[in-house]
C-alpha cells in the first residue's frame, strides 16, 4: 500500500488515473462520499496490488450491542475477523451480569459468517450503569476475580463465545498493577480452554500522561498480560 496526498486541482478521477486504479476502488477504500469532495493535504490510501503473501495477517473487529439492527450486522460481518458483543458487567462480589438484551442471535450470526464472537466485559453494575468502583472492588480481591473468571469461562462455553475482551475505563492509578494482574489471571485460565483474551486501551501518548482515563492503564503490563 501507499499514501497519496491530495494536491490543488486533484479529483478522484485524476488521482485514480494517475495511480492506475479504478475510481470505485479509490472511493470505497477511503470512504469518500458523493459528491467526492477532496481537501488539499488529505491523505488517501492507495492499494499497491500486492497479494500480502509473507505478511502478518490483518484482523478487524468492532463492538456492537445485542440490539443492533440485524441488517446492519449482516452487512458488516463479512468484513470482520471478530465481533465484540457489548457488554457483560459484574457485581462487587464478582458475579457476572448478563446483557439486558439476549445476545444468542448475534453469536449465531457471527459463527455463520466465520467471525469470532467475543464477550466484552466492562464495569457495568446490575442497574446497567457504568461504575468504576467495581474495578477497584474486583482487582483488590483475588476471591472475586476467581469467581468472575470461572463464571466468564462457563458462560463463554455455554453460549459459544470464542474470546474475551476486557474493556475497563477510569481505572485508578493505584489499581494499575492489580488491574494488569487480573488480566494476566484471566488470560492464564481462559487460554487453557482455548479462549483468547484481549484488552481495550485508552489512546495514551506517553507513560506519564495524566487523567483518569490514562493513569491506571499500563501499556507494557497489559500487553504482557493479555494475548
C-alpha positions as CSV (number, residue, x, y, z in Angstrom):
1,X,0.0,0.0,0.0
2,X,1.0,3.7,-0.3
3,X,-0.4,7.0,0.7
4,X,-1.3,9.8,-1.8
5,X,-1.5,13.4,-0.5
6,X,-4.2,15.4,-2.3
7,X,-2.8,18.5,-4.2
8,X,-4.5,21.6,-5.6
9,X,-6.6,20.6,-8.7
10,X,-6.9,16.9,-7.9
11,X,-10.1,15.0,-8.2
12,X,-11.0,11.4,-7.6
13,X,-10.8,10.8,-11.3
14,X,-7.4,12.3,-11.9
15,X,-5.9,10.6,-8.8
16,X,-7.4,7.2,-9.8
17,X,-6.0,7.6,-13.3
18,X,-2.5,8.6,-12.1
19,X,-2.4,5.7,-9.7
20,X,-3.7,3.1,-12.2
21,X,-6.7,2.1,-10.1
22,X,-10.5,2.3,-10.7
23,X,-12.3,5.3,-9.3
24,X,-14.6,2.9,-7.4
25,X,-11.6,1.3,-5.7
26,X,-10.3,4.7,-4.5
27,X,-13.7,5.9,-3.3
28,X,-14.5,2.7,-1.5
29,X,-11.1,2.3,0.2
30,X,-11.2,5.9,1.5
31,X,-15.0,6.0,2.2
32,X,-15.3,9.2,0.1
33,X,-19.0,10.2,-0.1
34,X,-20.7,11.8,-3.1
35,X,-20.1,14.4,-4.5
36,X,-16.5,13.2,-3.8
37,X,-15.0,16.4,-2.4
38,X,-11.3,16.4,-1.5
39,X,-9.2,18.7,0.6
40,X,-5.7,19.8,-0.2
41,X,-3.3,17.8,2.1
42,X,-5.8,15.0,2.6
43,X,-4.1,11.6,2.8
44,X,-5.7,8.8,0.7
45,X,-4.9,5.1,0.8
46,X,-3.8,3.6,-2.5
47,X,-3.6,-0.2,-2.8
48,X,-0.3,-1.3,-4.4
49,X,-1.9,-4.5,-5.7
50,X,0.3,-6.8,-3.6
51,X,-1.2,-10.1,-2.5
52,X,0.1,-9.8,1.0
53,X,2.0,-13.1,0.8
54,X,4.5,-13.3,3.6
55,X,2.9,-10.5,5.6
56,X,1.3,-10.9,9.0
57,X,-2.5,-11.3,8.8
58,X,-4.7,-8.3,9.3
59,X,-7.5,-8.7,11.9
60,X,-10.5,-6.4,12.1
61,X,-13.1,-6.2,14.8
62,X,-15.9,-4.0,16.1
63,X,-18.1,-3.5,19.1
64,X,-21.9,-3.9,18.9
65,X,-24.8,-4.0,21.3
66,X,-27.2,-7.0,21.1
67,X,-29.9,-4.7,20.0
68,X,-28.0,-3.8,16.8
69,X,-30.2,-3.8,13.7
70,X,-29.9,-7.3,12.1
71,X,-29.4,-5.8,8.7
72,X,-26.5,-3.6,9.8
73,X,-24.9,-6.7,11.5
74,X,-25.3,-8.8,8.3
75,X,-23.8,-6.1,6.2
76,X,-20.8,-5.7,8.5
77,X,-19.9,-9.2,9.5
78,X,-18.3,-10.1,6.1
79,X,-15.6,-7.5,6.8
80,X,-14.8,-8.6,10.4
81,X,-12.5,-11.2,12.0
82,X,-14.3,-10.8,15.3
83,X,-17.4,-9.1,16.7
84,X,-17.2,-7.9,20.3
85,X,-20.6,-8.1,21.9
86,X,-21.1,-5.2,24.3
87,X,-21.4,-5.8,27.2
88,X,-21.3,-8.0,30.2
89,X,-20.8,-6.5,33.6
90,X,-20.2,-7.7,37.2
91,X,-21.1,-7.1,40.8
92,X,-18.9,-6.0,43.7
93,X,-18.8,-9.7,44.7
94,X,-17.5,-10.8,41.3
95,X,-20.7,-12.2,39.9
96,X,-21.3,-11.9,36.2
97,X,-24.1,-9.6,35.0
98,X,-25.6,-10.5,31.6
99,X,-26.6,-8.0,28.9
100,X,-30.1,-6.6,29.2
101,X,-30.8,-7.9,25.7
102,X,-30.3,-11.5,24.6
103,X,-27.0,-11.9,22.6
104,X,-27.6,-15.5,21.4
105,X,-28.7,-14.4,17.9
106,X,-25.5,-12.3,17.4
107,X,-23.3,-15.2,18.3
108,X,-25.2,-17.5,15.9
109,X,-24.9,-15.0,13.0
110,X,-21.2,-14.4,13.7
111,X,-20.4,-18.1,13.6
112,X,-22.4,-18.5,10.4
113,X,-20.1,-15.9,8.8
114,X,-17.0,-17.5,10.2
115,X,-16.5,-14.5,12.6
116,X,-15.3,-15.0,16.1
117,X,-17.9,-13.8,18.7
118,X,-16.1,-12.2,21.6
119,X,-17.6,-11.5,25.0
120,X,-16.9,-7.9,26.2
121,X,-16.5,-7.3,29.9
122,X,-17.0,-3.8,31.3
123,X,-17.6,-2.5,34.8
124,X,-21.4,-2.3,34.4
125,X,-23.4,-2.9,37.5
126,X,-26.7,-4.7,37.9
127,X,-28.5,-1.4,37.2
128,X,-26.8,-1.3,33.8
129,X,-24.8,1.8,34.7
130,X,-21.0,2.2,34.5
131,X,-19.4,2.1,37.9
132,X,-15.6,2.3,38.2
133,X,-15.8,1.4,41.9
134,X,-16.5,-2.1,40.6
135,X,-13.0,-2.1,39.1
136,X,-11.3,-1.4,42.4
137,X,-13.5,-4.0,44.2
138,X,-12.6,-6.6,41.7
139,X,-8.8,-6.1,41.3
140,X,-8.3,-5.9,45.1
141,X,-9.9,-9.3,45.7
142,X,-8.5,-12.5,44.3
143,X,-11.6,-14.3,45.5
144,X,-13.8,-12.1,43.5
145,X,-11.5,-12.4,40.5
146,X,-11.6,-16.2,40.7
147,X,-15.4,-16.2,40.9
148,X,-15.7,-13.9,37.9
149,X,-13.2,-15.7,35.7
150,X,-14.9,-19.0,36.2
151,X,-18.3,-17.5,35.5
152,X,-16.9,-16.0,32.4
153,X,-15.5,-19.3,31.3
154,X,-18.8,-21.1,31.9
155,X,-20.8,-18.5,30.1
156,X,-18.5,-18.4,27.1
157,X,-18.6,-22.2,26.8
158,X,-22.4,-22.3,27.1
159,X,-23.1,-19.5,24.6
160,X,-20.4,-20.3,22.1
161,X,-18.1,-17.3,22.6
162,X,-14.5,-17.7,21.3
163,X,-12.7,-15.0,23.2
164,X,-12.9,-12.4,26.0
165,X,-12.3,-8.6,25.6
166,X,-11.7,-6.7,28.8
167,X,-12.7,-3.1,28.4
168,X,-12.2,-1.2,31.7
169,X,-12.1,2.6,31.7
170,X,-11.3,5.0,34.5
171,X,-9.0,2.6,36.3
172,X,-7.5,4.4,39.3
173,X,-3.7,5.0,39.2
174,X,-3.3,3.0,42.4
175,X,-5.0,0.0,40.8
176,X,-2.7,0.0,37.8
177,X,-0.6,-3.1,38.7
178,X,-3.6,-5.0,40.2
179,X,-5.6,-4.5,37.0
180,X,-2.9,-6.0,34.9
181,X,-2.6,-8.9,37.4
182,X,-6.3,-9.5,36.9
183,X,-5.9,-9.6,33.1
184,X,-3.0,-12.0,33.5
185,X,-5.0,-14.4,35.7
186,X,-7.9,-14.3,33.2
187,X,-5.6,-15.0,30.3
188,X,-3.8,-17.9,32.1
189,X,-7.1,-19.6,33.0
190,X,-9.1,-19.0,29.8
191,X,-6.2,-19.9,27.5
192,X,-6.3,-23.4,29.0
193,X,-9.7,-23.8,27.4
194,X,-8.8,-22.3,24.1
195,X,-10.1,-18.8,24.7
196,X,-8.0,-15.7,23.8
197,X,-8.1,-12.6,26.0
198,X,-7.7,-9.1,24.6
199,X,-7.8,-5.7,26.4
200,X,-9.1,-2.4,25.2
201,X,-6.7,0.5,25.9
202,X,-7.2,4.3,26.2
203,X,-5.1,6.1,23.5
204,X,-2.1,7.3,25.5
205,X,0.7,9.4,24.1
206,X,3.1,8.8,26.9
207,X,3.5,6.7,30.0
208,X,3.2,9.8,32.2
209,X,0.0,11.0,30.6
210,X,-2.3,12.5,33.3
211,X,-6.1,12.0,33.6
212,X,-8.5,9.4,34.9
213,X,-8.7,7.6,31.6
214,X,-4.9,7.0,31.4
215,X,-3.1,6.7,34.7
216,X,-4.4,3.3,35.5
217,X,-3.6,1.9,32.1
218,X,-0.1,0.5,31.8
219,X,0.6,-0.5,28.2
220,X,3.6,-2.6,29.0
221,X,2.0,-4.6,31.8
222,X,-1.3,-5.1,30.0
223,X,0.5,-6.0,26.8
224,X,2.4,-8.7,28.7
225,X,-0.7,-9.9,30.5
226,X,-3.2,-10.3,27.6
227,X,-2.9,-12.3,24.3
